[in-house]
Amino acid sequence: MLRLTENGIDDIVKSTKRCTEDLHWKILQLQQMHFNEAIVYLSKNVEMLQTPLIVDHNKFLVGYHSENIRQFAPRYYRMSSIFLHQYKRQG
């Protein structure tokens, strides 16, 4: 999963701007750790991760982005959804 990110662990961890003091402290601790140490720490403190984390073979989405999340739906679903939306607008 991390190989699909641009900034590694920083891309999957919650922002320190909008979190509790305890979570803020944990994130600061995480930023000081070596990679393997950070992975173990994250596995024990999953509340630090942004949600949802959606991973496909070559696609990765962190957080909820209504426009981008559609790429993970099967093509037939996306096409039927587009058709249904257009049908409702016309009628």
C-alpha positions as CSV (number, residue, x, y, z in Angstrom):
1,M,0.0,0.0,0.0
2,L,2.7,2.5,0.9
3,R,4.4,2.0,-2.4
4,L,1.4,3.7,-4.0
5,T,1.7,6.8,-1.9
6,E,3.8,9.9,-2.8
7,N,5.0,10.6,0.8
8,G,4.8,7.2,2.5
9,I,3.4,7.0,6.0
10,D,2.6,10.8,6.1
11,D,0.0,10.2,3.4
12,I,-2.0,7.7,5.4
13,V,-1.8,9.3,8.9
14,K,-4.4,11.9,10.1
15,S,-3.5,15.5,10.1
16,T,-2.3,17.0,13.4
17,K,-4.5,20.1,12.7
18,R,-7.8,18.4,13.6
19,C,-7.1,15.8,16.2
20,T,-7.1,15.4,20.0
21,E,-4.1,16.3,22.0
22,D,-3.3,12.6,22.6
23,L,-3.5,11.7,18.9
24,H,-1.4,14.8,18.1
25,W,1.3,13.6,20.5
26,K,1.2,10.1,18.9
27,I,1.6,11.5,15.4
28,L,4.6,13.6,16.5
29,Q,6.1,10.4,18.1
30,L,5.5,8.5,14.9
31,Q,7.3,11.1,12.8
32,Q,10.5,10.6,14.8
33,M,10.6,6.8,14.2
34,H,12.4,4.7,11.6
35,F,10.2,3.1,9.0
36,N,9.9,-0.4,10.5
37,E,9.4,1.0,14.0
38,A,6.6,3.3,12.6
39,I,4.8,0.4,10.9
40,V,4.7,-1.6,14.2
41,Y,3.5,1.6,16.1
42,L,0.8,2.2,13.5
43,S,-0.4,-1.4,13.7
44,K,-0.9,-0.9,17.5
45,N,-2.4,2.6,17.1
46,V,-4.8,2.3,14.1
47,E,-6.8,5.4,15.2
48,M,-4.0,7.4,13.7
49,L,-4.9,6.3,10.2
50,Q,-7.1,8.3,7.9
51,T,-10.3,6.6,6.9
52,P,-11.2,5.1,4.6
53,L,-8.1,3.6,3.1
54,I,-9.0,2.0,-0.2
55,V,-6.5,0.0,-2.1
56,D,-6.7,-1.8,-5.4
57,H,-4.0,-3.4,-7.5
58,N,-2.6,0.0,-8.7
59,K,-4.9,2.6,-7.2
60,F,-5.0,4.1,-3.7
61,L,-7.3,6.5,-2.0
62,V,-7.0,8.0,1.4
63,G,-10.0,9.7,3.0
64,Y,-13.3,10.3,1.5
65,H,-13.4,12.0,-1.9
66,S,-16.7,11.5,-3.5
67,E,-15.4,12.2,-7.0
68,N,-12.4,9.9,-6.7
69,I,-14.0,7.0,-4.9
70,R,-15.9,6.0,-8.0
71,Q,-12.8,4.7,-9.7
72,F,-12.9,1.7,-7.3
73,A,-16.4,0.7,-8.4
74,P,-16.7,-1.8,-11.3
75,R,-17.1,-0.2,-14.7
76,Y,-20.6,-1.6,-15.2
77,Y,-21.7,0.0,-12.0
78,R,-20.2,3.4,-12.9
79,M,-21.9,3.3,-16.3
80,S,-25.3,2.3,-14.9
81,S,-24.9,5.0,-12.3
82,I,-24.2,7.6,-15.0
83,F,-27.2,6.4,-17.0
84,L,-29.5,6.5,-14.0
85,H,-28.4,10.0,-13.2
86,Q,-29.0,11.2,-16.7
87,Y,-32.4,9.5,-16.8
88,K,-33.5,11.2,-13.6
89,R,-32.4,14.6,-15.0
90,Q,-34.5,14.1,-18.2
91,G,-37.6,12.9,-16.6
